[in-house]
């Protein structure tokens, strides 16, 4: 292990320091540093980057805030609990806040999926763009949010709103809540109250939000839906 301590351990006497590093996104990989107090440019060099090019570098603190690391300034890795660093191939950064945490992003736009990763929320909560004087806008993971507008974009997390979607089951419209349905839900929508163990159900779907948007839904399966997703359910008596 080259003498390094496990992630999150007391690093004061470690012979090498393992950190998580990401470039232009939040896909992290491990790199090791021999110096416990490296310069910013040493971190970039350890990551295989040319520190003479235009890169910005940030430490993601345990609080979730981003700390700007200048390339000619040192950063003490010992005992700070900082394990993640993100760099951008850019000399400009865009400020935003997420639940009050200060975040710097080195691109003019940020994916919703990156905001969800930074927020670290469970399935019951969602990220919203705060709209002063108006209704906050729900951010979907596939959204791309422009950060170049004047001012600082402010994001918050809150309980995910209940979503009602109309789907078609055996040619009949049905309203369900949430963005996913299960095999068992569709069976009950097609054949309410059916619990006969001698019955076998086959389900096909199309126009779904899943990838691919059409296919078969088996027992225990889940499919992402949208308005107008169509299900066809057939019942067979196996006795």
N, C-alpha and C positions, 0 to 999 in steps of 0.2 A: 504493500500500500504506500510505499515511498515515505512512510513515517507520518502521513497526514492522519488527523483524527477524523472520526465520523462527522458528517454534516451536522451542524448545530452544536458540536462539542466545544470544550474549552480549547481555544487555538493558541494560547499564549506560548506553549512549548512545542508546537508542531514544527516539523522540519519542512513541510510544504503545505500550501493552502489551496484547497480545491474550491472553486467558485462556479456558479452557473452563469453562462454568457449567452446573450442573444444579439443578433444583428438585424436591424430593420423590422423586427417583429418580436413575438414573445415565445419563439421556439428556442428553448435553452439547450445548451450542451455544456459538458464539464470541461474546464481547463484548470491547470495547476500553475501556481506561482511559488517561487522559492523565497521571494522577498515578502515579509509580513507587512511592509509599508511601501507598496509599489507606487510609482508614478502612474498617472492615467495612461501615458503612452506605453508603459510596461504591460499594462493589462491588455491593451490593443495588440501589442506585439505577441504576447502569449496566446492570443486568439488567432494569430496568423494574419493580422492586418498591418498595412503600411501606415504607421502613425504619422507619416508626413502628409498624408492625404487629409481631406476634410472629413473628420469624424467628430461626432459629439458622443459623450459617454455619461451614463447615469447609473447610480447605485439605487436599487429599490430597497428602501429601508424597511425594517420590520413593521413600521406603522403603515406602510403602503405608499408613503411619500417618495418622490424621486429627488435624489440629491445630485446636482451637477458636479461632475468630476473634471476639472481642468487637466489637460494633458501634461502640464508641467508641475502639477501639484500632487502631493502624496496622499494616499488614503490608507488609514490604519485598519487592517483586517482583523486585528487581534481583539477578540471579545466583544465585537460590535453586533454580532448576530446578522451581519449583512452577507448574503450568499448569492444574490442575483444582481447581475449587471446587464444593461442593455445599451447598445451603441447604434447610432444611425449614421449612414454615409451622407452626412449633411452638416453644414455649418450653421443651420438655423433650427430652432425648436419652437413648437407651438404649445402654449400653456392651456391646461384644462384642469378641472377639479372633479373628483369622484368621491361623493360622500365627504366632502371637505378636505380630502387628501390632495396635495399638490402633485400634479403629474406633468411631465414634459414629454412631448412626442416629436420626433424628428422628421415627420412627414406631414404634408398639408391636409391629410385625411386619416381617419382612424376607423378600423372595422369594428362593428358591434361586437364581434366575437372577442376582440382584444379587450374591450371594455368589460365584458362578462368575465374574462380570465382575470383581469385586474381586480374586479369586484369580488370574485370568489363567492358568489351567491349560490344558494340551493335552487332547486327547480321551482319552489314556491315564490321566488322573488325575481324581479326583473330590473333592468337598467332603464332610466328615463332621462331624456334631455330636458333640463329645467327651462321652462318658458316663462319669463317674468311677465306677470299680468295676464297670462293665458293658461291653457291646459298643458301640462307637461306631456311630452311626446314619448311614447313607448319606443325603445330601441330594440330592434330585432338583431340576432347575431349576424345576419347576412347584410345588414345596413352598412353603408359607408358614409361617415359623417364628416362634412367639410369643417376644417378648423381655421380657415383663413379669414373668416368674417371678423370685423372689429370686436374687441372684447374677448373675454375668456369664456369658453363654453363650460357650462356647469352641468354635471351629471349626478343623479342620485339613484339609490336603489329603494324599492318599495315592493309591497306585495304585488304579485302578478295579477292583472285584472282577469276576471272570469270571461272566457271567450266562448261565445255561442256560434256554432257553425251548422249550417243545414247541409246534410248529405242525403243521398238517395240510396235506399236499401230495398232491393226487389221492386223497383219502380215507384216506391213510396217515399216522400220526403220525411226526414227525421232530423230533429234538432238535438245536437249533443254539445256538451261543454268541454272545452280544452282542445288542444291541437293534435291529439292522438286518440285513437280508439284501439281497443283490443279485440281479439278474436271472439272472446266471450260476450263482449258488448254487442257486436254485430249479430251474433247468433240470437241473442235475446231481442234485438230490434226486429229481426226477420221472423222469429218464431217465439213470441213472448211466452214465458213460463215453461219452455221446453227443457226438461231435465231427464228425459228418457234415455237411459244408457244404451239402448238399442239403436238410437239414431246417430248417424254420422253426418257431419256438415262439411260441405266444401264451399269455400269463399274465394271469389276473385274480386279484384278492384281495379279501377282505372281513374285517371284524372286526380291522382293523389298528390300530396306535397312531398312524398317520399321519393327517393331515387333508387330504382326507376319508378316512374309514376304509375305503373300498372304491374299486376302480378297476382300471386296467390297468397292468402293469409291463412297460416296454419295455427293449430291449437297452441295457445300461449304466446302467439305473435302480436306485434304492435305495428301500426302503420300511421304515419303522419298524414293529416287530412287538410283540406281547404274547402271553401264553399263549392258545392256541386260534386264532390267526390262520389263516385258511383260504386256500389257493392252489389254483387249478385250472390245469393246464398241458396244452395240446393241441399235438400235433406234426403238421406237415404236410410232405409231400415235395414240394418245388417243382420237381423234375426232370421 
